[in-house]
Amino acid sequence: MVALLAVVGGAAAFVMGPRHTADETRSAVEAAERIRRAVLDWRTANGSGCPTISQLEYDSALSNDTAAADPWGERFRVVCDGSQVTVRSAGRDGKPGTGDDIVAGGQS
């Protein structure tokens, strides 16, 4: 009986895994894009500079429905280079610079 439950549970995880991963990725991309827009708005109101997620939270620049952390529990990172603003997540594996990273950004 226990073995049967393990097989059924494993099969359910296998079937739901890809969908769950796609939902997490979509959620992370949407959050990163909302954070990037908040950074651009913050820069318009405060001049140049590059606010951290903590600064955006302190200044109430993030909407209540915007998560400061990705679906895998790590905080997003804001990177500014001149007029470019990028918001990054290391993705599901938690390692920056790998193929599953989430990146929202470009020319502002």
Phi, psi and omega per residue, in radians:
M1 nan -0.818 3.125
V2 -1.093 -0.711 3.124
A3 -1.107 -0.692 3.116
L4 -1.106 -0.741 3.097
L5 -1.102 -0.677 3.124
A6 -1.122 -0.716 3.132
V7 -1.161 -0.792 3.133
V8 -1.112 -0.774 3.115
G9 -1.090 -0.731 3.109
G10 -1.115 -0.708 3.118
A11 -1.136 -0.709 3.119
A12 -1.114 -0.731 3.116
A13 -1.122 -0.663 3.132
F14 -1.139 -0.745 -3.125
V15 -1.227 -0.741 -3.080
M16 -1.432 -0.361 -3.068
G17 -0.936 -0.967 -3.114
P18 -1.056 -0.674 3.139
R19 -1.165 -0.773 3.135
H20 -1.049 -0.752 3.132
T21 -1.106 -0.739 3.128
A22 -1.128 -0.700 3.105
D23 -1.119 -0.730 3.114
E24 -1.104 -0.774 -3.132
T25 -1.102 -0.796 3.123
R26 -1.057 -0.747 3.114
S27 -1.085 -0.731 3.134
A28 -1.143 -0.736 3.128
V29 -1.098 -0.791 -3.140
E30 -1.096 -0.743 3.121
A31 -1.133 -0.764 3.139
A32 -1.067 -0.701 3.123
E33 -1.175 -0.684 3.097
R34 -1.140 -0.706 3.109
I35 -1.116 -0.743 3.140
R36 -1.062 -0.764 3.097
R37 -1.085 -0.670 3.107
A38 -1.118 -0.689 3.100
V39 -1.108 -0.790 3.140
L40 -1.081 -0.735 3.091
D41 -1.120 -0.736 3.131
W42 -1.063 -0.749 3.132
R43 -1.141 -0.634 3.096
T44 -1.108 -0.727 -3.109
A45 -1.371 -0.498 -3.002
N46 -2.040 0.104 -3.091
G47 1.467 -2.916 -3.140
S48 -1.200 3.087 -3.077
G49 2.165 2.990 -3.107
C50 -2.353 1.744 -3.103
P51 -1.256 2.576 2.994
T52 -1.453 2.972 3.047
I53 -1.037 -0.722 3.124
S54 -1.056 -0.705 3.114
Q55 -1.131 -0.739 3.108
L56 -1.083 -0.708 3.102
E57 -1.141 -0.795 -3.123
Y58 -1.040 -0.735 -3.116
D59 -1.460 0.085 -3.103
S60 0.966 0.641 -3.124
A61 -1.498 -0.245 3.102
L62 -1.714 2.392 3.080
S63 -1.206 2.754 -3.100
N64 -1.053 -0.439 -3.110
D65 -1.597 0.106 3.127
T66 -1.708 2.083 3.130
A67 -1.380 2.385 3.076
A68 -1.445 -0.264 3.134
A69 -2.033 2.631 3.094
D70 -1.300 2.998 -3.111
P71 -1.080 -0.216 -3.122
W72 -1.771 0.161 2.999
G73 1.586 0.061 3.123
E74 -1.769 2.448 3.122
R75 -1.206 2.503 3.038
F76 -1.162 2.721 3.079
R77 -2.048 2.404 3.090
V78 -1.811 2.281 3.108
V79 -2.216 2.192 3.109
C80 -2.033 2.372 3.080
D81 -2.415 1.703 -3.050
G82 1.111 -2.161 -3.134
S83 -1.516 -0.115 -3.135
Q84 -1.483 2.365 3.082
V85 -2.187 2.220 3.124
T86 -2.219 2.412 3.046
V87 -2.036 2.282 -3.016
R88 -2.211 2.628 2.964
S89 -2.326 2.487 3.110
A90 -1.294 -0.093 3.079
G91 1.392 -2.995 -3.043
R92 -0.998 -0.678 -3.080
D93 -1.394 -0.157 3.105
G94 1.274 0.135 -3.112
K95 -1.947 2.027 3.120
P96 -1.156 2.585 3.067
G97 1.519 0.242 3.091
T98 -1.916 3.037 -3.021
G99 -1.144 -0.272 -3.106
D100 -1.713 0.126 3.131
D101 -1.053 2.587 3.058
I102 -1.828 2.214 -3.129
V103 -2.367 2.156 3.036
A104 -2.103 2.133 3.117
G105 2.869 -3.126 -3.106
G106 2.613 -2.726 -3.120
Q107 -1.172 2.312 3.093
S108 -1.683 nan nan
